[in-house]
Amino acid sequence: MNTPEDRTTRPPEDTVPGAPREGAMPGSPRESAASRTGSHGVAADARREGAMPETPSEGAVPHQGAASRAPESPAPDTPEAQLRADCSIDTDGRITFRLPPAPAAHPRLLLRLRPKKGQPETTRHVLDLEPDRADGRPHAVLEPHPALDEGRWDVYLLPEPGAERRRLRPGLRDLRALVDGHLRDRPSPVAVRIPYATKDGFLALRVWRRTAHAETRAIDVTDRAVTVTARLHGADLHEGATVRLRLRGTDTVRTLQPRIEGDGRGFSFTAGPGELTDDDGGAARIWDVFVRPTSEAAPIRVGRLLDDVADRKHVHIYPALETDGSSLRPYYTVDNDLAIEVT
């Protein structure tokens, strides 16, 4: 299977003169998926078909590689500066957290699903921190099962029973196992976890859990049309499969016939100005992209989740197709789903 071929560029990374690339792991030949792409984004998203526009959620700091360190931290003499957790993830989604030695007798790690604005906190997951046999550092393992709910999970230290929780900042994040994640076919349900640093410099997990998922592999914008190549995970394409472009906030749907590869998983489609205008012939706003495996199946969102990029919207940028006074531009939403904006 080919690696992604997105038509993107990447701005220079902030580096220290004479220092190695930040967070690079010795001897690793692979490069982060984000280091092959560009920056900036365009619009907000509704993740599910027919959803109304949503407010942008908290994003990651500029991506710095498959193993990266946190952004600038508080002064080293403050307690918060010591609350850092290293983490690594394997190809099964198993995450190991490692913290500095602590005097607490029964420390635990708390994962909290970030609630929507104005909603109470309802979902938590607690892990015991045990001394590592090699160096005695407290560590905890988040196993692949049970799968976490989709959303953003903040990470806290519970020093001891009854103590106030303390939010953790990221240390070394080893995400090398995620870089080539798009090359492996995934069963249903498709579960994805990516540790990342929030805008305010704290450790969090970006989690997706979907019955099936269509992963984009390439997006090609020409002067006439946009062609998307993708692969379905957790389901197969059958006779009657269609691609659906849904005008956000309406019931308007454009149906396209995909070109299906022989294994029933890979497919591609092409959309031009003719498919991306509203019923009155004027320019529409945002079209969300779905694939329907059969004529009776539920639509499956098309997006890009299977690598080490937690927030793709400000990492990938694509050129616009300019035609008849309108501009068509594909982009990734705040949930890393694919949409096409028409202005």
Secondary structure, DSSP 4 states (H G I P E B T S, - for coil): -PPP------PPPP--TTPPPTTPPTT-----GGGGS---------SSTTPPP-PPPP-BPSP--SEE--SS-S-TTSHHHH-EEEEEE-TT--EEEE------SS-EEEEEEPPPTTPPP--EEEEE-EE-TTT--EEEEE-S-SPPPSEEEEEEEE-STTPPPEEPEEEEEE-GGGTTGGGS--PSSEEEEEEEEBTTS-EEEEEEEES-EEEEEEEEE-SS-EEEEEEEESS---TT-EEEEEETTSS-EEEE--EE-TTSSEEEEEE-GGGSB-TTSSB-SEEEEEEESSSSSPPEEEE--SSS-S--TTT-----EEETTEEEEEEE-TTSBEEEEE-
